[in-house]
């Protein structure tokens, strides 16, 4: 799944191109990474990245759940 697809029209040629955008998983991981780096100054960049993708994968999996109770 993609995040932020967009259409671009070249300013001089007028040619229109479509971009799928970035992967939703990468966008989720980037958002989680900000939280990890802000919350814990002692985490290594590598560990923060690995944990961020774990969070992103959990978010993607949760989107597939249809019957989520309101808590």
MIDO-618790 format. One record per residue: z, y, x of N, C-alpha, C in turn; residue in three letters. Coordinates in steps of 0.05 Angstrom, whole numbers. Example, Ala and Ser with C-alpha at 12.3 -4.5 7.8 and 13.67 -1.06 7.14 Angstrom:
// residues 2
<npz->156; npy->-114; npx->264; capz->156; capy->-90; capx->246; cpz->156; cpy->-66; cpx->264; r->ALA>
<npz->142; npy->-45; npx->257; capz->143; capy->-21; capx->273; cpz->157; cpy->1; cpx->258; r->SER>
// end
This chain:
// residues 71
<npz->0; npy->-23; npx->17; capz->0; capy->0; capx->0; cpz->0; cpy->25; cpx->18; r->UNK>
<npz->-13; npy->45; npx->9; capz->-16; capy->70; capx->25; cpz->0; cpy->93; cpx->13; r->UNK>
<npz->8; npy->111; npx->30; capz->21; capy->136; capx->21; cpz->3; cpy->159; cpx->28; r->UNK>
<npz->1; npy->178; npx->10; capz->-13; capy->203; capx->14; cpz->-43; cpy->200; cpx->19; r->UNK>
<npz->-58; npy->185; npx->2; capz->-87; capy->185; capx->6; cpz->-98; cpy->213; cpx->0; r->UNK>
<npz->-120; npy->220; npx->12; capz->-131; capy->246; capx->7; cpz->-161; cpy->247; cpx->12; r->UNK>
<npz->-174; npy->266; npx->0; capz->-203; capy->271; capx->3; cpz->-206; cpy->296; cpx->19; r->UNK>
<npz->-224; npy->295; npx->39; capz->-228; capy->319; capx->56; cpz->-258; cpy->327; cpx->55; r->UNK>
<npz->-262; npy->352; npx->51; capz->-290; capy->363; capx->52; cpz->-293; cpy->379; cpx->77; r->UNK>
<npz->-312; npy->371; npx->94; capz->-317; capy->385; capx->119; cpz->-326; cpy->413; cpx->114; r->UNK>
<npz->-314; npy->433; npx->127; capz->-320; capy->461; capx->121; cpz->-349; cpy->470; cpx->126; r->UNK>
<npz->-362; npy->458; npx->146; capz->-390; capy->467; capx->151; cpz->-411; cpy->449; cpx->140; r->UNK>
<npz->-407; npy->423; npx->142; capz->-428; capy->404; capx->133; cpz->-425; cpy->399; cpx->103; r->UNK>
<npz->-402; npy->403; npx->92; capz->-397; capy->397; capx->64; cpz->-394; cpy->368; cpx->57; r->UNK>
<npz->-395; npy->351; npx->78; capz->-392; capy->322; capx->74; cpz->-364; cpy->316; cpx->66; r->UNK>
<npz->-361; npy->299; npx->46; capz->-334; capy->291; capx->36; cpz->-327; cpy->263; cpx->47; r->UNK>
<npz->-303; npy->261; npx->57; capz->-294; capy->235; capx->66; cpz->-267; cpy->230; cpx->53; r->UNK>
<npz->-261; npy->204; npx->50; capz->-236; capy->196; capx->38; cpz->-219; cpy->182; cpx->59; r->UNK>
<npz->-193; npy->189; npx->59; capz->-175; capy->175; capx->77; cpz->-154; cpy->160; cpx->60; r->UNK>
<npz->-148; npy->136; npx->68; capz->-128; capy->121; capx->53; cpz->-100; cpy->131; cpx->58; r->UNK>
<npz->-96; npy->146; npx->79; capz->-69; capy->156; capx->86; cpz->-54; cpy->135; cpx->103; r->UNK>
<npz->-29; npy->140; npx->107; capz->-13; capy->122; capx->123; cpz->-2; cpy->99; cpx->106; r->UNK>
<npz->7; npy->78; npx->119; capz->19; capy->56; capx->105; cpz->46; cpy->65; cpx->93; r->UNK>
<npz->51; npy->56; npx->69; capz->76; capy->63; capx->56; cpz->100; cpy->52; cpx->72; r->UNK>
<npz->96; npy->29; npx->84; capz->117; capy->18; capx->101; cpz->124; cpy->36; cpx->124; r->UNK>
<npz->103; npy->48; npx->137; capz->108; capy->66; capx->159; cpz->122; cpy->92; cpx->150; r->UNK>
<npz->115; npy->101; npx->126; capz->128; capy->125; capx->115; cpz->157; cpy->120; cpx->109; r->UNK>
<npz->163; npy->97; npx->97; capz->191; capy->89; capx->91; cpz->206; cpy->87; cpx->117; r->UNK>
<npz->194; npy->74; npx->137; capz->208; capy->71; capx->163; cpz->214; cpy->98; cpx->176; r->UNK>
<npz->195; npy->116; npx->174; capz->199; capy->143; capx->186; cpz->222; cpy->157; cpx->172; r->UNK>
<npz->224; npy->154; npx->146; capz->246; capy->167; capx->132; cpz->273; cpy->155; cpx->140; r->UNK>
<npz->274; npy->128; npx->142; capz->298; capy->114; capx->151; cpz->305; cpy->122; cpx->179; r->UNK>
<npz->285; npy->124; npx->197; capz->290; capy->131; capx->225; cpz->304; cpy->157; cpx->227; r->UNK>
<npz->297; npy->177; npx->211; capz->310; capy->203; capx->212; cpz->340; cpy->199; cpx->207; r->UNK>
<npz->346; npy->183; npx->187; capz->375; capy->178; capx->180; cpz->390; cpy->165; cpx->203; r->UNK>
<npz->377; npy->144; npx->215; capz->390; capy->130; capx->238; cpz->395; cpy->149; cpx->261; r->UNK>
<npz->376; npy->165; npx->268; capz->379; capy->183; capx->291; cpz->399; cpy->206; cpx->285; r->UNK>
<npz->400; npy->214; npx->260; capz->419; capy->236; capx->253; cpz->447; cpy->225; cpx->252; r->UNK>
<npz->451; npy->201; npx->242; capz->478; capy->191; capx->237; cpz->491; cpy->179; cpx->261; r->UNK>
<npz->477; npy->169; npx->280; capz->489; capy->155; capx->303; cpz->475; cpy->163; cpx->329; r->UNK>
<npz->488; npy->180; npx->345; capz->476; capy->189; capx->370; cpz->477; cpy->167; cpx->391; r->UNK>
<npz->490; npy->145; npx->387; capz->493; capy->124; capx->407; cpz->473; cpy->102; cpx->403; r->UNK>
<npz->457; npy->102; npx->382; capz->437; capy->81; capx->378; cpz->413; cpy->86; cpx->396; r->UNK>
<npz->402; npy->65; npx->407; capz->378; capy->69; capx->424; cpz->354; cpy->73; cpx->406; r->UNK>
<npz->334; npy->85; npx->417; capz->310; capy->90; capx->401; cpz->297; cpy->64; cpx->391; r->UNK>
<npz->297; npy->44; npx->409; capz->285; capy->18; capx->402; cpz->301; cpy->5; cpx->379; r->UNK>
<npz->327; npy->6; npx->380; capz->343; capy->-6; capx->359; cpz->340; cpy->10; cpx->333; r->UNK>
<npz->338; npy->36; npx->335; capz->334; capy->52; capx->311; cpz->307; cpy->46; cpx->297; r->UNK>
<npz->287; npy->42; npx->314; capz->260; capy->36; capx->303; cpz->261; cpy->8; cpx->289; r->UNK>
<npz->273; npy->-11; npx->302; capz->274; capy->-38; capx->291; cpz->289; cpy->-38; cpx->264; r->UNK>
<npz->312; npy->-24; npx->264; capz->328; capy->-23; capx->239; cpz->313; cpy->-8; cpx->217; r->UNK>
<npz->298; npy->13; npx->225; capz->283; capy->29; capx->206; cpz->262; cpy->12; cpx->191; r->UNK>
<npz->248; npy->-6; npx->206; capz->229; capy->-23; capx->194; cpz->242; cpy->-44; cpx->176; r->UNK>
<npz->266; npy->-53; npx->183; capz->281; capy->-71; capx->165; cpz->286; cpy->-57; cpx->139; r->UNK>
<npz->295; npy->-32; npx->140; capz->300; capy->-17; capx->116; cpz->274; cpy->-14; cpx->100; r->UNK>
<npz->252; npy->-7; npx->114; capz->226; capy->-3; capx->100; cpz->218; cpy->-29; cpx->86; r->UNK>
<npz->221; npy->-52; npx->100; capz->213; capy->-77; capx->88; cpz->231; cpy->-83; cpx->63; r->UNK>
<npz->256; npy->-76; npx->64; capz->274; capy->-80; capx->41; cpz->265; cpy->-62; cpx->18; r->UNK>
<npz->257; npy->-38; npx->24; capz->248; capy->-19; capx->3; cpz->222; cpy->-29; cpx->-10; r->UNK>
<npz->204; npy->-40; npx->6; capz->179; capy->-51; capx->-4; cpz->185; cpy->-75; cpx->-22; r->UNK>
<npz->203; npy->-92; npx->-13; capz->210; capy->-116; capx->-29; cpz->223; cpy->-107; cpx->-55; r->UNK>
<npz->240; npy->-87; npx->-54; capz->254; capy->-78; capx->-78; cpz->234; cpy->-67; cpx->-99; r->UNK>
<npz->213; npy->-55; npx->-90; capz->192; capy->-44; capx->-108; cpz->179; cpy->-66; cpx->-124; r->UNK>
<npz->179; npy->-90; npx->-114; capz->167; capy->-113; capx->-127; cpz->185; cpy->-124; cpx->-149; r->UNK>
<npz->211; npy->-118; npx->-149; capz->229; capy->-128; capx->-169; cpz->224; cpy->-112; cpx->-195; r->UNK>
<npz->220; npy->-127; npx->-216; capz->214; capy->-114; capx->-242; cpz->238; cpy->-107; cpx->-258; r->UNK>
<npz->258; npy->-125; npx->-259; capz->281; capy->-121; capx->-276; cpz->305; cpy->-112; cpx->-259; r->UNK>
<npz->307; npy->-87; npx->-253; capz->329; capy->-77; capx->-236; cpz->349; cpy->-64; cpx->-255; r->UNK>
<npz->374; npy->-75; npx->-255; capz->394; capy->-63; capx->-272; cpz->402; cpy->-35; cpx->-262; r->UNK>
<npz->407; npy->-17; npx->-281; capz->417; capy->10; capx->-274; cpz->446; cpy->8; cpx->-266; r->UNK>
<npz->453; npy->18; npx->-243; capz->481; capy->17; capx->-234; cpz->492; cpy->45; cpx->-232; r->UNK>
// end
